[in-house]
Amino acid sequence: MNWMKKTVSISAMLFFAAGLAACSSEDNQFSPQEVINEALKEANEPLEYYGEYVIKSDEEDNIQTLEWVSSEGKRRIEMKSSDGDEMVTAVNDGKKLSLYDKASNTAMITEFNEEEMRPIIQRSPRQQAQELLDMVQDTHDFSVGKEEKIAGRDTYHIIAAAKDDKTLFGNIEMWVDKETWMVLKSISEGNGFTMKQEYTKIDYKPEITDDLFVLDIPEDATIETMDVESMMPKETTQEAVKKELGAFYQIPETEDLKLSQITVTEGFEGRQEFSFDYTLQDIPVFSVSVFKAMSDVTEFDGMPNEEKINIRGLEGIKTDSKGFRLVEWKENELQYNVLLEDNPEIGFEEVEAYLEGMELVE
């Protein structure tokens, strides 16, 4: 299901574009920032709608999507390739997220706490916009483009241009419904990859019934069930890491650098991921995660500002974007990822020096 994997790999970029859906004004003479600021005064309620849209990318088959969303935040999405060979249906009923892949006849069901998730699934366009604008306000310049009709709706055309290439998000254009503040079209460009999402139909007064949010899974389907709590990190010990992974490399503590905790999360197919969190003079500086490498993982084009480096005598990858700094490599069939905190006191050179001094634990 390669097209679906590519969709997941860039879903954060699309979610950013869709989240920046709170752009409206009474007068087209507002500056881009005034348009956004004016819009953030409104649109406090979640939208109820039915929509049809197409996702297009440079390399993958087009993805046709049907979407139903209730005012309570319940959602049903049906996605299929243009040739109809692959189809995935996902349903969020407010208590669990269910996903069924017809091609492989497999399903995944994730349960979550309704009270804890309500602020997330019931976010209005205004709330989504405010959160995501905070993420990019220092990395992008905003301007207004030509207004157009998308799916028969009047829209504003908002352009978010990256100030430089050291950002997770590249250039983004979005066409925003003037009345509902919903993004009806978006184009995301970054790291040599372009994705376009455009609604061809939108209905803000749909007939929404409860049966839409029940996913029918065939009796012979393979089902994997998990809950959000089980996916949260849990504190563990070095002995538990050795038992699961065997011999592994670890950064030794120094007078200033201390290991604050070791945690474990349950990954896909029962694969455990261990995280070693370090502090420097009691300030969090980076974490080193280690898990069993998977040989059948589909390789993607990579993240923005990604470059190959030599780490511990092996080929690795360094990603340096504003708000996201990562070093990763494989060693002895284990995957190591080092995530640096947003801390100007420590950079890649210092972290790489610590990595060169890792010691084998067996």
C-alpha positions in Angstrom: 0.0 0.0 0.0 2.7 2.4 -1.1 0.4 5.3 -2.0 -1.1 5.2 1.5 2.4 5.2 3.1 3.4 8.2 1.1 0.2 10.0 2.2 0.9 9.2 5.8 4.5 10.4 5.5 3.5 13.9 4.5 0.2 14.1 6.4 1.8 16.6 8.8 2.3 19.0 5.9 -1.2 18.6 4.7 -2.6 18.9 8.2 -0.7 22.2 8.5 -2.3 23.5 5.3 -5.8 22.3 6.3 -5.4 23.7 9.8 -4.6 27.2 8.5 -8.3 27.5 7.7 -9.3 30.6 9.6 -8.8 33.4 7.1 -11.6 35.8 6.4 -12.4 39.5 6.4 -15.1 42.0 5.5 -12.8 43.9 3.2 -10.3 42.5 0.7 -8.0 45.4 1.4 -6.7 43.8 4.6 -3.0 42.8 4.7 -2.4 39.0 4.9 -1.7 39.3 8.7 -4.9 41.4 9.1 -6.9 38.8 7.2 -5.7 36.1 9.5 -6.1 38.2 12.7 -9.6 39.2 11.7 -10.6 35.6 11.0 -9.3 34.4 14.3 -12.1 36.5 16.0 -14.7 34.2 14.5 -15.3 30.5 13.6 -15.4 29.1 17.2 -17.6 26.1 16.4 -16.6 22.8 14.7 -17.9 22.4 11.2 -20.4 19.7 10.0 -20.0 18.8 6.4 -19.7 16.3 3.6 -16.9 16.7 1.1 -15.1 15.1 -1.8 -11.5 15.9 -2.6 -8.6 14.6 -4.6 -5.0 14.4 -3.5 -2.4 14.6 -6.2 1.4 14.3 -5.9 4.4 14.3 -8.1 5.1 10.6 -7.9 2.0 8.7 -6.7 -1.4 7.8 -8.1 -4.3 10.2 -7.4 -6.2 9.5 -4.3 -10.0 10.0 -4.3 -11.4 10.9 -0.9 -15.0 11.0 0.6 -15.3 12.7 4.0 -18.2 13.0 6.5 -17.7 15.2 9.6 -20.3 15.8 12.4 -20.5 18.8 14.6 -19.3 16.6 17.5 -16.1 15.9 15.7 -16.9 12.4 14.5 -15.4 11.6 11.1 -15.5 9.1 8.4 -13.0 9.1 5.5 -12.9 6.8 2.5 -9.8 6.9 0.4 -9.1 4.9 -2.8 -6.6 5.0 -5.7 -7.9 6.3 -9.0 -7.8 2.7 -10.4 -9.9 1.5 -7.5 -7.4 -1.3 -6.6 -6.7 0.0 -3.1 -9.2 1.4 -0.6 -8.9 2.4 3.0 -11.7 3.5 5.3 -11.1 5.3 8.6 -13.8 6.1 11.2 -13.5 8.2 14.4 -16.7 7.7 16.4 -15.5 9.9 19.4 -14.3 6.9 21.4 -12.1 4.9 19.0 -10.4 5.2 15.7 -11.0 2.3 13.3 -9.1 1.8 10.1 -9.7 -1.0 7.5 -7.5 -1.7 4.5 -9.5 -3.6 1.9 -6.5 -4.7 -0.2 -4.8 -6.5 2.7 -8.0 -7.3 4.6 -6.5 -5.9 7.8 -8.0 -3.5 10.4 -6.5 -1.4 13.2 -8.7 -0.2 16.1 -7.3 2.4 18.6 -9.3 3.3 21.7 -8.9 6.6 23.5 -10.3 8.5 26.4 -13.2 10.6 25.1 -12.7 13.4 27.7 -9.0 13.7 26.9 -9.5 13.6 23.1 -12.6 16.0 22.9 -10.5 19.2 22.8 -8.6 17.7 19.8 -11.4 16.1 17.7 -13.7 19.1 18.3 -11.3 21.9 17.4 -12.8 24.6 15.3 -11.0 26.1 12.2 -10.1 29.1 14.4 -8.5 26.9 17.1 -6.6 24.8 14.5 -5.3 28.0 12.8 -4.1 29.6 16.1 -2.1 26.5 17.1 -0.5 26.1 13.7 0.2 29.8 13.1 2.2 29.8 16.3 4.4 27.1 14.7 5.3 29.0 11.6 4.9 32.7 12.4 8.7 33.1 12.5 9.6 30.9 9.5 7.1 32.1 6.8 6.0 35.3 5.1 2.3 35.6 4.3 0.7 37.3 1.3 -2.6 37.3 -0.5 -3.1 35.9 -4.0 -5.9 36.0 -6.5 -9.4 35.0 -5.2 -11.1 32.0 -6.8 -14.1 29.8 -6.6 -13.3 26.3 -5.3 -16.1 23.7 -5.3 -18.5 26.6 -6.1 -17.4 28.6 -3.0 -15.8 32.0 -2.8 -12.3 31.8 -1.3 -9.4 33.8 -0.2 -6.0 32.8 -1.6 -3.4 32.8 1.2 0.3 32.2 0.4 2.8 31.1 3.1 6.3 31.4 1.7 9.2 29.9 3.8 11.8 32.6 4.6 14.6 30.0 4.1 15.1 26.3 3.7 15.7 25.6 7.3 12.1 24.9 8.1 10.0 21.7 8.3 7.3 23.2 6.0 8.1 24.5 2.6 6.0 26.9 0.5 2.3 26.5 1.0 -0.7 28.0 -0.8 -4.3 27.7 0.4 -7.7 28.7 -0.8 -9.9 29.4 2.2 -13.7 29.5 2.2 -14.7 33.1 3.0 -17.7 32.0 5.0 -16.6 28.9 6.9 -12.8 29.5 7.1 -12.2 25.9 5.8 -9.3 25.2 3.4 -10.8 24.0 0.2 -7.6 23.8 -1.8 -3.9 23.6 -0.8 -0.6 23.2 -2.5 2.4 22.2 -0.4 5.9 22.3 -1.8 9.0 21.1 0.0 12.1 18.9 -0.3 11.6 18.5 -4.0 8.1 17.2 -3.5 4.7 18.8 -4.4 1.3 17.8 -3.1 -2.1 19.2 -4.0 -5.4 18.7 -2.3 -8.6 20.1 -3.7 -12.3 19.7 -2.9 -14.5 19.1 -5.8 -17.7 19.0 -3.7 -18.6 20.5 -0.3 -21.9 20.4 1.5 -22.3 22.2 4.8 -25.8 21.0 5.4 -25.4 17.2 4.9 -27.5 14.4 6.2 -25.3 13.0 8.9 -26.5 9.7 10.5 -25.0 7.6 13.3 -24.5 4.6 11.1 -21.9 6.5 9.1 -19.5 6.3 12.1 -19.7 2.5 12.4 -17.0 0.7 10.4 -18.1 -2.7 9.0 -15.1 -5.0 9.2 -15.3 -8.5 7.5 -15.2 -11.4 9.9 -12.1 -12.9 8.3 -10.1 -9.7 8.6 -7.0 -9.5 10.7 -7.6 -7.1 13.5 -5.1 -5.3 15.7 -6.4 -3.5 18.8 -4.6 -1.0 20.9 -5.3 1.9 23.2 -3.7 5.3 23.5 -2.6 4.6 27.1 -0.6 1.5 26.0 1.1 3.7 23.4 2.3 6.2 25.9 6.0 6.0 27.1 6.5 4.0 30.3 9.6 4.2 32.5 11.8 1.1 32.2 15.3 -0.2 33.0 18.6 -0.9 31.2 18.0 -4.6 32.0 14.7 -4.5 30.1 16.4 -2.9 27.1 19.1 -5.7 27.1 16.4 -8.4 27.3 14.5 -7.0 24.3 17.4 -5.8 22.1 20.4 -7.7 23.2 23.7 -5.8 23.1 23.3 -2.1 22.3 25.3 1.2 22.5 24.7 3.8 25.1 26.1 7.2 25.9 27.9 7.1 29.3 27.2 9.8 31.9 29.7 12.5 32.7 30.0 15.0 35.5 27.5 17.3 33.7 25.7 15.0 31.3 23.1 12.8 33.1 20.7 10.1 32.1 17.3 11.3 33.5 15.2 8.3 32.5 14.7 5.4 30.2 11.3 4.9 28.7 9.7 2.4 26.4 6.8 2.7 23.9 5.1 -0.1 22.0 5.6 0.3 18.3 4.1 -1.4 15.2 4.0 -5.2 15.2 5.0 -5.4 18.8 8.3 -3.7 18.2 9.4 -1.8 21.3 11.2 1.5 21.1 13.5 2.6 24.0 14.3 6.3 24.7 17.3 7.5 26.8 16.7 11.1 27.9 19.7 13.2 28.8 20.1 16.4 30.7 23.1 18.8 30.8 23.5 20.5 34.1 19.8 19.5 34.9 18.5 20.9 31.6 17.0 18.5 29.0 19.2 18.5 25.9 18.6 15.4 23.8 17.1 11.9 23.7 18.5 8.7 22.1 16.0 6.2 20.9 16.9 2.7 19.9 14.8 -0.2 18.4 15.1 -3.1 16.1 15.6 -2.0 12.5 13.0 -3.1 10.0 14.3 -4.3 6.6 10.9 -4.0 4.7 10.2 -0.3 5.5 9.4 1.8 2.4 12.0 4.5 1.9 10.7 8.1 1.4 12.3 11.1 -0.1 13.3 12.3 3.4 12.8 15.5 5.4 13.6 19.0 4.5 17.3 20.0 5.2 18.3 16.4 5.4 21.9 15.5 4.7 24.1 12.4 4.8 26.8 12.4 7.4 29.4 10.0 8.8 28.6 9.0 12.4 30.5 6.4 14.4 32.2 5.2 11.1 28.8 4.6 9.5 26.5 6.4 7.1 23.9 8.4 8.9 21.4 11.3 8.3 21.3 14.7 10.0 18.2 16.9 9.7 18.5 20.5 10.7 15.3 22.5 10.6 13.9 25.2 12.8 12.2 23.4 15.7 13.4 20.0 14.6 17.0 18.6 14.8 17.6 14.9 14.3 20.5 12.4 13.9 19.8 8.8 12.8 21.8 5.8 11.7 21.7 2.0 11.8 24.3 -0.1 13.7 24.3 -3.9 14.3 20.7 -4.3 13.1 19.5 -1.6 15.5 18.1 1.8 14.5 19.3 4.8 16.6 17.6 8.2 16.5 18.8 11.2 18.4 16.4 14.1 18.8 17.9 17.4 20.0 15.8 19.7 22.3 15.2 23.2 21.2 18.1 24.4 23.2 20.7 26.9 21.8 23.3 25.7 24.4 23.9 22.4 22.5 24.5 21.7 18.8 25.2 18.8 16.5 28.9 18.9 17.1 28.6 18.5 20.8 26.0 15.7 20.4 28.1 13.9 17.8 31.0 13.9 20.2 28.9 12.2 22.8 27.8 9.6 20.2 31.4 8.8 19.2 32.0 7.9 22.9 29.0 5.5 23.2 29.8 2.2 25.0 28.5 -1.3 24.3 26.1 -2.6 26.9 25.7 -6.4 26.8 
